[in-house]
Amino acid sequence: MMDKKYNYCITIEYDGTRFHGWQSQNNAVAIQNLVEDSIYKLTEEKIRITGSGRTDAGVHARGQVANFYLNKEWSLHKLYKGLNAFLPDDIVVKEVREVPAGFNARFDAKKRIYQYYIYLGETAIHRSFCWRIYYRLNKTVLFNLSSVVKGLHDFSSFSRLVTPTSSKMCEVFDSTWSNEQDFLIYHIEANRFLRGMVRTLVGTMIDVARGRFPSEQFEQILLARDRHKAGQTAPAHGLFLEKVLYD
């Protein structure tokens, strides 16, 4: 008879500025490495955690989700306090839950929500968490572009040329721009995302809104399934993984 394993799920917030993304790496500092190190220091169990998805170098998160198995049952409060005690200040565990044995943070996720932040002009306070833009944008054009990506599409035009997945199909449930004071905020919800997808969507929409492409060309870029047709990739530090939703 197999020994019982206890499956724990954590919600993590991090400032991605100094990290080389979420995924564990041998020659760079990744968020996954530091979370796993903190679990080992607390529990003395060397384990591998499963994240809901990767975030690239410099990308932030308010709601990254991960799960891991332990041989010993722990109080949720002790896990919460202990993990945060061993983590650096720019990574915080926001919540700890015990979940069913079969729960998988990656494969059970139904929806992932990202937001991209643009600041119109100069800012000292927000400079590490937004893309500062100084040129004039046609906001009406920008806001109208967001609806084009809703639905089930092949997003090859908006992903990196080399990606670890063969399927480029993603279903986008919501895609909207909003203007809050000096911020432009892009909100997107989908079942999955390709590497670089949100940042390339944002960069290309900004290129259209500043007049580099005619607005009708944006849909043609989506249908072309060719990254070379799309525009620039927005900087990583404006992107946040806001939330991951499960049944």
Summary of the structure (lengths in Angstrom):
residues: 247
radius of gyration: 19.4
end to end distance: 30.5
largest distance: 66.9
contacts: 758
relative contact order: 0.19
helix: 29%
strand: 30%
